[in-house]
């Protein structure tokens, strides 16, 4: 895949150098550590549900119900 990515990069206008040696993009956008932590928690929840599905051999297309225990704030942002 890196070859495809580089090929697409080379086709973009205003590029200066090869993607493989370019620096990581910088942003001036504000970063909220609180929101980052919330997203990390949501990722962990998703991972836990996927692991439980795999452990109990639940078919990927089958819908399941899950009960989540947490504070009101956690339940609110997950909902």
Residue pairs with C-beta under 8 A, 6 or more apart in sequence:
2 20
5 19
6 18
6 19
6 20
9 15
9 18
9 19
10 18
10 19
16 22
38 77
41 74
42 77
42 78
45 68
45 78
49 66
52 58
53 60
53 64
58 64
68 74
68 75
68 78
70 78
